[in-house]
Amino acid sequence: MECTPAAVPASFALRPVSRSVRPLVVALLAVVLGAVPARAQSGGGTRLGLRAAAFFPSDAEVRRAFADVIPWPGIAIVPPVRPGATGVYPSIELMGARSGSDRFLIVPLTLAIEHQWRGSGGRYVPYARGDAGVAYFDYRLRRGESVVRARRGGAAGGAELGMIFTRALRAGVRYRLFQEMDDLTFSGIEVGVVIGALRIF
């Protein structure tokens, strides 16, 4: 069985997990280690970023359909760096995956609150954030002889801990919480990096 993120060619095989996740982990480490010499300068504005992550779904049915670990590329809004401050900002993201005829697409629109600590000499800025809001769900999964499919809205939220390396690079661990529907949930743990490439305001 092959499982691919929404923006990745269908030839990307997710199983066996060790082979598919290893390049992702190596890439994440390379990006993070490459940013170590830089300082997390204050300011920089709000950016539209690219997210590269590994997602560990909590639902057994989702794991059977897509695998235990799902490569999870997408987009995200990256707030400015303000050590010692707490801020509130809107967040919109895009994520999804495909495995054969099974697929899902989720577009969360949430309000996030983030606190950034002062860090160590301005080089690393730890942060914690929580968000809550709504999401658009589009999914199709086989369930025995039947098919479960829907296009609908639902609740979304999450909590994250991470580290800011530069104004445009952060890494974190997040628990994503999505509303259960059709006895199915796309909640789970995400580990990844976000690169804020385009300043929007």
N, C-alpha and C positions, 0 to 999 in steps of 0.2 A: 504494500500500500504506500502511496506517496502523499505527502502532506506539504502544502506550500503556503506561505503567507500570501496575502492578496496581491502584493506588488512584486512577487518573486515568480520566475518561470516555473511551470508545472514540473519541470525535470528535477527540481530540488527535492531530493529524497530525504524525508525526515527520519526514517528508520533504516539502519539501526541508529539509535539516538546518539551513541558515542561518536560516530563518524560525522553526523550533521551538526552537532552542537560544538564540537571541538574547534572548527574554524571560527564560529561566532565568538566563543570564549577568547580565542587568541586575538581576534580583531578588537574586542572590547578592551583587553589588557593592553594592547599596543596603543590604542587611543589614549587610555588613561595614563599610562606610563610616559607617553610622549608629552603629556601636558604638565607633568610634575614640576619642571623648572619654572613654569609661569606662575604669576601671582593672580589671585582672584580679585582683580581690580574692582573697586566700587563703581556703581553706575552701569553704563553700557546700554540702558534702555531695554525694552521688551523685545524679544526675538521670536521668530518662527523657526522651530528647530526640527531636526530629523532624529528620530528615536530608533536605536537598535537594541533589542532586548531578547531575553529568553523568558518565555512564559510557562509557568507550571500550573496547569488547570487543576482545580480541586474536585471537579465533577468526574466521576468514573466514566460516564457515557461520553463526555467530551474527550477524555484521554483515549478511550477505545477508538473514537472516530479520527482523532488528529494526532495522537501520540502523547507521551508523558511530558515532553518538552516541545514547545512550539516556538520557532524563530518568529519574532514579533516586531517587524519594522513598522514605522508609522510616522506621524507628525505630532508635534506638541508645541505649546506656547511656553517660552522660557522667560521667567520674570527677571528684572535687573538684580544685580548683586548689591545688597545693602546690609553688610554685617552689623549685627546687633539690633536689627529692625524686624518688625512683623508686618506683612503686607497681605492684602486681599486682591485677587485678580481673577478674571474669567479664564477658563481653560477649555479648549476644544481639541480633541484628538481623533485619530483614525487608526483602526486596527482590524485585522481579519486574517483568515486562513482558509485553505481549501485542501481537501483530500478526496480525490475521485469526484463523486457527485455530492459529497458532503461539503458544506461551506458555511462560513459565517462572516458577517461584517458588523462592527460596532462603532458608532460615532458618539462618544460621550461629550456632553456639554455641561460643565460643572462650574461651581464657584469654589475657588481654592483659597485657603489661608496658609501662609508659609512664614515660619520664623527662621531667621538665619543668625547663628551665633557668630561671635567675632573671630573665631578661628585662631590659628597659630601664626602670628606675625604677618597676617594677611595672605599667607600662602594657601591655606586650606580653610574653607568656610563650611562647617557642618550645617545642615538644615533639616527641618522636619516640616511636613505639610499634611494637610488633610483636605479633602474635597468632597462635595456632595452636589448632586444635580440630577439630570436626566440623560438618557442615551437612546439613540435609534438602533434597533436590532433588525438584522436581516439574516435569517439562518435557514438551513435545510439539512436535516440529518436523518439517516435511515435508522429505524427502530424496529428490528425484526422484519416483518412483512409489510410494515407501514412506513410512512415518511412523515416526519414532523417538520413543519415549515411555518414561518411567520415573518411579517414585516410590521413592527410595532414599536412603541415607545415604552420605556420603563425607567426605574430608578437606577442611579449609579453613584458610586462614591469610592473612597479609598484612603489609605494612609501610607506615608512614605518617609523613609529616613535616608539621607544621602550626604554627599560631599560635593562642593563646588570647587573646581580647579581653576577655571578662568571664567571670564564673563560669558563665554559661549560654550562651556563644557561642564557638565555635571554627571555624576553617576549615583545611582540609588537602588534601594530595594523597596518595592511597593506591594501592598496587598490591595488588589482590585476587588471591589464588591459590586456585583450586578444583581438586579432583581431576578428571582427565580421565575421561570415561566415554562409551561409544558413539562413540569418536573425536570427542568434543565437549568443549569446556571453556568455562566462563563466566568465566574469568580476564580481567583487564584493569585499566586505570587509571581511578581515580575522582577527580574534583575537586569539592569541595563544602563546605557548611557544616552544622554540627549545632547546633541550638538546644535546650538542656536546659530544658524548660519545667516539668517536674514533679519535685520532690525526692522520692526514694523512701527514702533513709536517709543 
